[in-house]
Every structure is written in structure tokens, then in C-alpha cells.
Amino acid sequence: MAYGICVVIGMVAGILIGIVGFYAKAAYGYFKIEPVPDEEDLYTVNMRILPDQNLKKRTRIVLTRE
């Protein structure tokens, strides 16, 4: 019984550490998709990354659709 509780606590702690690490190493921004005029199935993607995030230290950029 105690072993099972320790396993569950370890799993929860590992998940929490992983989530905190993900958000600490990520930069955030927005993107929007616009169709190209006179072209079928072509789109322009515009990205906007929030300032003051020290992008040299970030390993990933999380984009949210505007």
C-alpha cells in the first residue's frame, strides 16, 4: 500500500515539474492566417511574439491563434 502511494506521489510530482519546466522555457505569441488573394489553397501566416521574453534563452515558442 505504501509503495503505491509513493508511486502516485512521484508521478504527480514528475508531472508538475515537467509542466513548470515547459512554461519556464517557452515564449508566447500570437498568429493569424489569411488567404492569399487570387490563389487557391495558399495562406499567409503572420506571427506576433510578445516583447521582453529573452528569446535567446527560450527553447520553444507557443503560438495562440488570434
Backbone as JSON, one array per atom type, in Angstrom:
{
  "sequence": "MAYGICVVIGMVAGILIGIVGFYAKAAYGYFKIEPVPDEEDLYTVNMRILPDQNLKKRTRIVLTRE",
  "N": [[0.82, -1.19, 0.0], [1.88, 1.29, 0.85], [3.9, 1.53, -1.02], [2.46, 1.92, -3.4], [1.26, 4.4, -2.89], [3.55, 6.02, -2.78], [4.43, 5.77, -5.42], [2.33, 7.03, -6.82], [2.52, 9.64, -5.74], [5.08, 10.28, -6.67], [4.63, 10.24, -9.45], [2.8, 12.36, -9.75], [4.36, 14.49, -8.81], [6.42, 14.46, -10.74], [4.98, 15.11, -13.07], [4.1, 17.7, -12.43], [6.59, 19.04, -12.18], [7.49, 18.79, -14.8], [5.55, 20.31, -16.2], [5.94, 22.87, -15.12], [8.58, 23.29, -15.95], [8.21, 23.28, -18.74], [6.64, 25.62, -19.18], [8.39, 27.53, -18.17], [10.48, 27.54, -19.99], [9.39, 28.43, -22.35], [8.4, 30.78, -24.85], [5.88, 33.18, -25.68], [3.28, 33.96, -28.03], [1.28, 35.21, -30.79], [-0.64, 34.19, -33.68], [-1.93, 34.67, -37.0], [-3.93, 33.63, -39.75], [-4.26, 34.27, -43.13], [-6.01, 34.15, -46.21], [-4.38, 34.03, -49.42], [-4.88, 36.45, -51.89], [-6.41, 35.7, -55.01], [-5.25, 33.2, -55.19], [-5.67, 29.8, -54.82], [-5.92, 27.7, -52.02], [-3.63, 28.74, -50.77], [-2.03, 30.41, -48.12], [-1.26, 33.18, -45.97], [0.79, 33.46, -43.18], [0.95, 35.24, -40.28], [2.94, 36.19, -37.58], [3.13, 37.23, -34.17], [5.16, 37.96, -31.62], [5.31, 38.28, -28.16], [6.9, 41.05, -26.52], [10.01, 41.43, -24.61], [10.85, 38.84, -23.64], [13.21, 37.5, -23.67], [14.34, 35.83, -25.87], [16.57, 34.33, -26.59], [17.09, 32.55, -24.57], [14.96, 30.83, -24.59], [13.45, 27.73, -25.46], [11.29, 26.95, -26.94], [8.46, 28.21, -28.75], [5.27, 29.17, -28.04], [2.39, 29.5, -29.78], [-0.68, 31.22, -30.1], [-3.79, 31.28, -31.68], [-5.07, 34.24, -33.12]],
  "CA": [[0.0, 0.0, 0.0], [2.76, 2.47, 0.93], [4.61, 1.61, -2.3], [1.52, 2.51, -4.37], [1.13, 5.83, -2.58], [4.8, 6.66, -3.2], [4.43, 5.81, -6.89], [1.38, 8.07, -7.22], [3.12, 10.93, -5.38], [6.19, 10.5, -7.6], [4.07, 10.57, -10.76], [2.23, 13.71, -9.68], [5.49, 15.43, -8.71], [7.07, 14.5, -12.05], [4.12, 15.85, -14.0], [4.16, 19.12, -12.05], [7.91, 19.57, -12.54], [7.5, 18.89, -16.26], [4.7, 21.43, -16.63], [6.64, 24.11, -14.74], [9.73, 23.41, -16.85], [7.73, 23.64, -20.07], [6.23, 27.02, -19.21], [9.54, 28.39, -17.89], [11.35, 27.56, -21.16], [8.62, 28.77, -23.54], [8.0, 32.15, -25.14], [4.49, 33.18, -26.1], [2.91, 34.9, -29.06], [0.02, 35.0, -31.49], [-0.55, 34.09, -35.13], [-3.18, 34.72, -37.75], [-3.83, 33.05, -41.08], [-5.09, 34.98, -44.1], [-5.87, 33.57, -47.56], [-3.72, 34.85, -50.42], [-5.85, 36.78, -52.94], [-6.23, 35.12, -56.34], [-4.55, 31.91, -55.1], [-6.45, 28.82, -54.1], [-5.18, 26.86, -51.08], [-2.42, 29.39, -50.26], [-2.33, 31.28, -46.99], [-0.18, 33.92, -45.35], [0.78, 33.31, -41.73], [1.6, 36.35, -39.59], [3.2, 35.89, -36.16], [3.46, 38.35, -33.3], [5.7, 37.43, -30.37], [5.28, 39.3, -27.11], [8.25, 41.56, -26.24], [10.66, 41.25, -23.29], [10.81, 37.44, -23.23], [14.58, 36.97, -23.76], [14.16, 34.69, -26.77], [17.79, 33.51, -26.69], [17.05, 31.52, -23.52], [13.76, 30.02, -24.76], [13.64, 26.57, -26.33], [10.11, 26.77, -27.78], [7.55, 29.34, -28.82], [3.88, 28.73, -28.04], [1.58, 30.47, -30.5], [-2.12, 31.1, -29.96], [-4.45, 31.91, -32.82], [-5.79, 35.48, -32.8]],
  "C": [[0.87, 1.26, 0.0], [3.52, 2.65, -0.39], [3.72, 2.27, -3.36], [1.34, 4.0, -4.15], [2.38, 6.58, -3.02], [4.88, 6.77, -4.72], [3.51, 6.91, -7.38], [1.95, 9.46, -6.91], [4.27, 11.26, -6.33], [5.7, 10.88, -8.99], [3.52, 11.99, -10.78], [3.34, 14.75, -9.61], [6.21, 15.55, -10.05], [6.28, 15.28, -13.07], [4.18, 17.34, -13.69], [5.5, 19.75, -12.42], [8.02, 19.73, -14.05], [6.7, 20.07, -16.78], [5.39, 22.75, -16.31], [7.84, 24.33, -15.65], [9.32, 23.81, -18.25], [7.39, 25.12, -20.15], [7.39, 27.97, -18.92], [10.44, 28.54, -19.11], [10.64, 27.99, -22.43], [8.39, 30.27, -23.62], [6.59, 32.09, -25.73], [4.23, 34.24, -27.15], [1.59, 34.51, -29.7], [0.28, 34.84, -32.98], [-1.92, 34.24, -35.74], [-2.92, 34.23, -39.17], [-4.8, 33.81, -41.99], [-4.92, 34.33, -45.47], [-5.18, 34.56, -48.5], [-4.73, 35.16, -51.53], [-5.46, 36.13, -54.28], [-5.45, 33.8, -56.33], [-5.39, 30.96, -54.27], [-5.54, 27.96, -53.24], [-3.83, 27.44, -50.67], [-2.82, 30.39, -49.19], [-1.07, 32.01, -46.55], [-0.31, 33.76, -43.84], [1.58, 34.46, -41.14], [1.74, 35.99, -38.12], [3.55, 37.17, -35.43], [3.9, 37.75, -31.97], [5.77, 38.55, -29.35], [6.7, 39.76, -26.76], [8.74, 41.19, -24.84], [10.57, 39.81, -22.78], [12.18, 36.77, -23.3], [14.59, 35.68, -24.59], [15.41, 33.81, -26.91], [17.8, 32.38, -25.67], [15.86, 30.57, -23.67], [14.02, 28.88, -25.74], [12.44, 26.32, -27.24], [9.27, 28.04, -27.72], [6.13, 28.79, -28.94], [3.06, 29.83, -28.68], [0.1, 30.16, -30.33], [-2.76, 31.85, -31.12], [-5.22, 33.14, -32.37], [-7.24, 35.37, -33.21]]
}
